[in-house]
Amino acid sequence: MSSPAAASQQGNAGSPTVASAQSPSSGTMGAAGDQAELFSISPSTALSMFCTHIGNIVRLTGDVPPTPLMQAAFHSKVAEPEDIESTPLKVTELHCSQARDSTAEGAVLETIQQNALAKKFFSKKAPPISLEEYISRLQRYCPMSTAVYLAASLYITRLTTVEKIIFLTPRNVHRLVLAGLRVAMKALEDLSYPHSRFARVGGVSERELSRLEISFCFLADFELKVDPHMLMNEARSMQKDGVLVGSVPGMTTGTSDHNRDEQSAPAVTAPS
């Protein structure tokens, strides 16, 4: 695995400024620059970018089955009967090596397991609370840092648009966001909110939150390590996608008082 400094140099290889700077300390300076730039992003700005970015993915995806396997099954059910009957039946004898059989079987098994995990985030209908209101509620009663929002965005983007393990839809986005933020918080922060508090604010039971966390980690294959360079790349990617800071109206920036009384957070009904 390459170091953050090496990744920074490689990503900027086409830049005339970087190409002309041959000093050994240039990579270190680049990493330090990413870290300084990361600290300049306020949590409220990161929250707005995260909310808009995730909302854009949901709108582009639409209301589709939560996994590629279920979507393929859905399309196969709507095939015309005459098309099926008109297709001649051909029997072909195949001879595959045992190694290929085991590899194919393992790939199918992995896909089935991933789809089973992805279905745990799926609701029968979209929750009554909007995504903006939901994230605003989480930030109000459980304020999170800039790094948590950027890391959660990186995790979810990787799962939904890069690896396409799960589709981000109105019926699973709330649970995915809740799990992604919780996992990012535990991965990056020295201290995290009590499990019962975060579950109550998120509108799920403690057992449900645990199940969502575990499922999210397995879907991500436990690739949760991030560095300042990766987080800044994610922030820049949001901006390239047309995310405008402050474009989400009505968002609260939250408070740094981590000792807010838990009883002040009214419970919300978990989506079915």
N, C-alpha and C positions, 0 to 999 in steps of 0.2 A: 504494500500500500504506500502510495506516495505521500509525502508530508504536505501540510497545508501550504508551506512556502513553495514547494515544487509545483503544486497545483496552481498556485497563484501565478507563478512565472509562466507555466504552460498556457494558461488561459489568456495571458496578455502577450503571447509570443508575437502577434501581429502588430503590436503597438510600437511605433517608431521610438517612443520615449524609453520603453522597456528594452527594446533591441539595442539601443545605444548605450544603455547602462550595464556594464559588465562586472560591476563590483560584486563580491560575494555577499555583501550585506543587502543587496536589492531585494532578495526574497524575504528576508526578515522585515525589511521596511514595508514591503507589500502586506505581509500578515499583520503588522502593527497598524497599518493604515486601515485594513478591513475592520480590525477590532475597534479603532477609534471611531470609524464611521458607524459601526454598529451601535456604539454607546450614544451616538448623536440622535438615534431614532427613539422617540418617546414611546412608552407603552400605548398611549392613546392612538398614535399614528400607526403603530404596528397592528393594533386592534382593527382600525378602519381598513387597512390594507388587507388583512386576513379576511375580514368579513366580506369585502367586495370581491376578492379573488375567489373565495369559496362559492359565493353567490353566482359569480360568472360561470363557474364550472357546472353548477346545478342547472342554470338556465340553458347552457349549451347541451347538456345531456338530456334534459327532459324527464318525463315520468316513464321510465323503462324498467324492466326487471333488473334486480340488483346485481346480477352476475352475468358474464358472457354465456355461461352454460345454460342458465335459465332463459336467456334471450333466444338462444339457438333452439331450445325446446319449444318456446312460444311460437317461433316462426314455422317450425316443422308441423305444428298442429293445424296451421291454417292452409296447408297445401291442398290443392284441389284433388278430389278423389280420382277424377279421370286421368290426371297427370300420373298418379301413382299406378293406376291400372294399366295405362298405356306403356309404361316403362317395362321393357322385356327383362326377364329374370335371367341373369347370367351367373353361373357358378364357376368361380375361379379358385383353383387350388394354389395356396400360397405356401411357400417354404421359407420360414424365417429362422434365423439362428436363435438359440436360447438367450443369448446376450441381448439381442434386439428386442425379443419378447419381454424380457424383464425390464429393459429400459422403458419401453412403451407402457408397460403395465404400471411402472412407478410414476410415469408422467401423468397417466390417467388418474391414479390414486391421489397424487398431489393436487390435481385440479379439483377432484371431488371434495377433498378436505378443505381447500381454499373456498370453494363455493358454500360449503356447510358453515364455515366461519363467517363468510360475508353475509349470509342470511340472518345471522344474529343481530345485525344492525337494522334490519328491514322492518318497517311498521306497515300495518294493513292500510293505514291512511296517514296522510301528512299531519303532523301535530298542529294544533290551533295557533301556536305561537310562531311568529316569523323567525327566520334565522337571525336577523338583526336584533330583535328583542331578546332572543335566547342568549346570544353572545354578550349582549349588554348586561343581562342579568348575571351571567357568570362573572363578568368583570366587576360588577357592582359589589357582589358579596364575597367574591374570591379573586381579588386583583392579581393579575399575572404580569410577568415581565415581558419586555420586547422579545427576548430570545425564545421564550415559550411559544409565542404566537408565530414567529418565523419558523421554528422547528416543527410545530404542528402543521403548518402550511406545507413544509417540505415533505413530511411524512405522507400527508393526505394526497398531495399532488403526485407523488411517486406511485402510490397505490392506484390512483384513479385515472391518471393521464399518461403515465410513463409505462408502468407494468400492466395496467388495465386489469387488475385483479378484481376490482369492484367498481361499479358505476355509482357516481355520486348523484343522488336524486332527492327530490323533496321528502321522500319517505325514509331515507336513512341518514341524511346529512346531519341531523341533530345529534344522533347517537355517535356518529363518526367524529364530529367536532368535539363532543364531550370526552370521548376516549382519547382522541389525539392530544387534546390539551392536557389531560390528566397524565398521559404517558410522557409527554414532553416536560411537564413540570417535574415529574419524578426523575427524569433523565438529566435535567439541567440544574435544578434548584437544590440547595442544601436542605431547605425546609419546605414542606408541602402541607397543605391544609388537611385536617382530619378526614378520613375516608367518609365518615357519616355526614360531615358538613358538605363536602363536594357532591355527594350523592343527593342530598336534600335540595341543594341549589339547582342541580341538574335535572331534578324531577324524576329520579329513578331510585330504586331500592339499593341498599349497599351490596346485596348479592348481585344485582344486575350490573352495577358499576364494575364490580370485580370481573364479571364475565366479559364485559365489553373491553376492559383493559387487556385481559389475557388474549382475547380474540384479535385485538388490534396488534399486539406484539407478534403473534404468530403470523398474521397476514403480512406484516412488515419484515418477517423473517429475523426479528430482533436486530435489524440494522438501524439502530437508534442513535449511534454516535454522530455528533455534528461538531463543527468548529466554526470560528468566526467567518472564515472564507466561504464556507457552505451557506451560512445564514445570510451573508451579504449577497451571494449569488441568487438566493431565493428572493430577497427583497428587490434586487434589480430585475429579476424575471417578472415579478408582479408589476413593476413599473412599465416594462416592455409590453406586457399584455394590456396596457391601457388602464391600469389601476390608478386612480387619482386620489391622492391623500385628501381626506376630509370629504369624500364624495358620498359617504354614508350618513344621512341626516339622522338626528335624534339619538346618536350613540353617546352613552355616558363614558367618561374616562376612568371612572372608578376612583377608589381611594386607597391610600397606602396603609390604612389602618387594618392590619391583619387580625386585630383582636375584636373586630366587630361582633356583636352578640349574634350567635347563630340563630336565635329565635326571631331576629329581625328579618330573616329571609323567609317569606311565605312559601309554603310548599306548592309545587306545580304538579299537575297530573302527568304521569308518565304516559307516553303514547303507546297505544296497544299494538 
